[in-house]
Amino acid sequence: MTLARAKPVLLPAAALLAFELWARLSHLQSDSLAPPSAIVVALGAAIGDLSILAATRDTLFAAFVGLAAGGGIGLMLGVAFGISRPLDRLMEVTIEAIRPIPSIALLPIALISLGFGYRMEIVIVAFACVWPMLILTRAAVRSIEPRLMEVSRALRLSPAQRIAKIVIPAALPRIFVAFRLSAGIALIVAVTVEIAINPLGLGAGIMLAQQALRADLMLAYLVWIGVIGYALNILLIAAQRRLFGRAALAGDNT
């Protein structure tokens, strides 16, 4: 690792080392804090007994299914609103009235309707993922070069052909940025639902560790969630650059 690549790591590494020294010298006794070394040991043990991996499977399943459902709905609505100004104006008040509702506020309704488990979590994650996909897809469609739309009309393409051959390919780099944003939101909302009420996944693991007064394990779960989120973002960025090349940079400016 070169010095330039190592620089972003230096500050967090120094902070962790300083906290480790302070915790050891002060003989830290806390229900909410633990030395970094104890967190690493707890994380290793949780990986070793597969408990954190099983929780990860549950969380990622709910997050990805909710992302697929909500992202698909948001994509379709975003394309429709981006193409049709009258439809966008017609639905503007409805969309802007529903969009600010926090996804977690749906928990009581979802719990009564669906009960505990994957379905409730997937529905809430899907609701949260609709809006970034809708808004950014609509903006991406509206930013398409007008001459491309004129060409589609000159070729007498049907609306479906226009969307498939002109709109989606032209807007795809920015749509992928919306997907990246939605993927992060899906993970955050899934864990939040599990912490709040759903007895499965990483969020439930955090709550169980907290109730057992295992600060080291609780923080190990938090670290693991951060690692998953970081890895997911790295994979999506790599996929974006591989699929779109220089166009990926334009998409990031959305």
C-alpha positions in Angstrom: 0.0 0.0 0.0 1.5 3.3 -1.0 1.6 6.3 1.3 -1.2 8.1 -0.7 -3.5 5.1 -0.3 -2.6 4.7 3.3 -3.4 8.3 4.3 -7.2 7.8 4.6 -6.6 4.9 7.0 -4.1 6.7 9.3 -6.6 8.9 11.2 -9.1 6.1 12.1 -6.2 3.7 12.9 -4.7 6.3 15.3 -8.1 6.9 16.9 -8.6 3.2 17.5 -5.1 2.8 18.9 -5.6 5.7 21.3 -9.0 4.4 22.4 -7.5 0.9 23.0 -4.8 2.4 25.1 -7.2 4.5 27.1 -9.6 1.6 27.7 -6.8 -0.7 28.9 -5.1 1.9 31.1 -8.4 3.0 32.7 -9.7 -0.5 33.1 -12.9 0.4 31.1 -16.1 -1.1 32.6 -19.1 -0.1 30.5 -22.3 -1.6 29.2 -22.0 0.4 26.0 -18.3 0.6 25.2 -15.6 -2.0 24.7 -11.9 -1.9 23.6 -11.4 -2.4 19.9 -9.4 -5.6 20.6 -12.4 -7.1 22.5 -14.7 -6.1 19.6 -12.4 -8.0 17.2 -12.4 -11.1 19.4 -16.2 -11.0 19.7 -16.6 -10.6 15.9 -14.3 -13.5 15.3 -16.3 -15.7 17.7 -19.6 -14.7 16.1 -18.2 -15.5 12.7 -16.8 -18.8 14.0 -20.1 -20.0 15.4 -21.9 -18.8 12.2 -24.4 -16.7 14.2 -23.5 -13.4 12.6 -23.4 -15.0 9.2 -26.9 -16.4 9.6 -28.1 -13.0 10.7 -26.4 -11.4 7.7 -28.2 -13.8 5.4 -31.6 -12.8 6.9 -30.9 -9.1 6.7 -29.5 -9.2 3.1 -32.4 -11.3 1.9 -34.9 -8.8 3.1 -32.9 -5.9 1.9 -32.3 -7.2 -1.6 -35.9 -8.4 -2.1 -37.2 -5.1 -0.9 -34.7 -3.3 -3.1 -35.7 -5.3 -6.1 -39.4 -4.6 -5.5 -39.2 -0.9 -4.5 -36.5 -0.2 -7.1 -38.6 -1.8 -9.9 -41.6 0.3 -8.9 -39.6 3.5 -8.6 -37.9 2.8 -12.0 -41.2 2.3 -13.8 -42.8 5.4 -12.2 -39.7 7.5 -12.8 -39.7 6.6 -16.5 -43.4 7.3 -16.9 -43.2 10.7 -15.1 -40.1 11.6 -16.9 -41.6 11.0 -20.3 -45.1 12.4 -19.6 -45.2 15.9 -18.1 -49.0 15.9 -17.8 -48.9 12.6 -15.8 -46.1 14.1 -13.6 -48.1 17.2 -12.8 -51.2 15.1 -12.2 -49.4 12.9 -9.6 -47.2 15.6 -8.1 -49.3 16.4 -5.1 -49.9 12.7 -4.3 -46.2 11.8 -4.6 -45.0 14.7 -2.5 -47.6 14.0 0.2 -46.6 10.3 0.5 -42.8 10.6 0.0 -42.0 12.4 3.2 -43.6 9.7 5.4 -40.7 7.9 7.2 -40.6 4.2 6.2 -40.4 3.3 9.9 -43.7 5.0 10.5 -45.3 2.2 8.6 -44.2 -0.4 11.2 -47.6 -0.5 13.1 -49.6 -0.9 9.9 -47.2 -3.5 8.5 -47.1 -5.4 11.7 -50.9 -5.7 12.0 -51.2 -6.6 8.3 -48.3 -8.9 7.8 -47.0 -9.9 11.2 -43.4 -10.6 12.1 -41.0 -11.9 9.6 -39.6 -11.3 6.1 -42.8 -10.0 4.5 -43.2 -7.0 6.8 -39.5 -6.1 6.5 -39.5 -6.4 2.7 -42.6 -4.2 2.4 -41.0 -1.4 4.5 -37.7 -1.6 2.6 -39.5 -1.5 -0.7 -41.4 1.6 0.4 -38.1 3.3 1.3 -36.4 2.4 -2.0 -39.2 3.6 -4.3 -38.5 7.3 -3.8 -34.8 7.7 -4.7 -35.3 5.5 -7.7 -38.4 7.5 -8.8 -36.9 10.9 -8.3 -33.4 10.2 -9.9 -34.9 8.2 -12.7 -37.3 11.0 -13.6 -34.4 13.5 -13.6 -32.3 11.1 -15.7 -35.1 10.7 -18.3 -35.7 14.4 -18.5 -32.0 15.1 -19.1 -31.9 12.9 -22.2 -30.8 14.8 -25.3 -34.0 16.1 -27.0 -32.6 15.2 -30.4 -32.7 11.5 -29.5 -36.4 11.8 -28.8 -36.8 13.6 -32.1 -35.1 10.7 -33.8 -37.4 8.2 -32.2 -40.4 10.1 -33.4 -38.9 10.3 -36.9 -38.4 6.6 -36.9 -42.1 6.2 -35.7 -41.1 4.1 -32.7 -43.9 2.9 -30.5 -43.8 4.2 -26.8 -42.5 0.8 -25.7 -39.8 0.8 -28.4 -38.9 4.4 -27.5 -38.4 3.4 -23.8 -36.4 0.2 -24.6 -34.2 1.6 -27.4 -33.8 5.3 -26.5 -34.8 6.2 -22.9 -33.4 3.4 -20.8 -30.0 3.1 -22.6 -29.5 6.9 -22.5 -30.5 7.2 -18.8 -29.0 4.0 -17.6 -25.7 5.5 -16.0 -27.7 7.8 -13.9 -30.3 5.1 -13.1 -27.5 3.0 -11.8 -26.5 5.8 -9.4 -30.0 5.8 -8.1 -29.7 2.0 -7.6 -26.5 2.5 -5.6 -28.3 5.0 -3.4 -31.3 2.7 -2.9 -29.0 -0.2 -2.0 -27.6 1.7 0.9 -31.0 2.8 2.0 -32.3 -0.8 1.8 -29.6 -2.0 4.2 -30.1 0.8 6.6 -33.9 0.4 6.7 -33.7 -3.4 7.0 -31.4 -3.2 10.1 -33.5 -0.4 11.6 -36.7 -2.5 11.3 -34.9 -5.4 12.9 -33.7 -3.3 15.8 -37.2 -1.7 16.3 -39.4 -4.8 16.1 -38.5 -7.7 13.8 -36.8 -10.6 15.6 -34.3 -11.6 12.9 -31.2 -10.5 11.2 -28.4 -8.2 12.3 -30.6 -5.7 14.0 -32.0 -8.4 16.2 -28.5 -9.6 17.0 -27.6 -6.1 18.1 -30.6 -6.0 20.5 -29.8 -9.5 21.9 -26.2 -8.5 22.6 -27.4 -5.2 24.3 -29.9 -7.1 26.5 -27.1 -9.5 27.5 -24.9 -6.6 28.4 -22.4 -7.7 25.8 -21.0 -4.4 24.6 -18.2 -6.0 22.7 -20.6 -8.2 20.7 -23.1 -5.3 20.2 -20.3 -3.2 18.7 -19.0 -6.1 16.7 -22.4 -6.3 15.0 -22.2 -2.6 14.2 -18.7 -3.0 12.8 -19.8 -5.9 10.7 -22.8 -3.9 9.3 -20.3 -1.1 8.3 -18.1 -3.7 6.6 -21.0 -5.1 4.6 -22.2 -1.6 3.6 -18.7 -0.6 2.5 -18.2 -3.8 0.6 -21.5 -3.4 -1.1 -20.7 0.1 -2.2 -17.3 -0.9 -3.5 -18.8 -3.7 -5.6 -21.5 -1.4 -7.0 -18.9 1.2 -7.9 -16.8 -1.4 -9.6 -19.8 -2.7 -11.6 -20.7 0.8 -12.5 -17.3 1.6 -13.9 -17.1 -1.7 -15.7 -20.5 -1.4 -17.3 -20.4 2.3 -18.2 -16.8 3.4 -18.3 -16.6 7.2 -18.6 -20.4 7.5 -18.5 -20.2 6.4 -14.9 -18.5 9.6 -14.0 -21.4 11.6 -15.6 -23.9 9.4 -13.6 -22.1 10.3 -10.4 -22.8 14.0 -11.0 -26.6 13.5 -10.9 
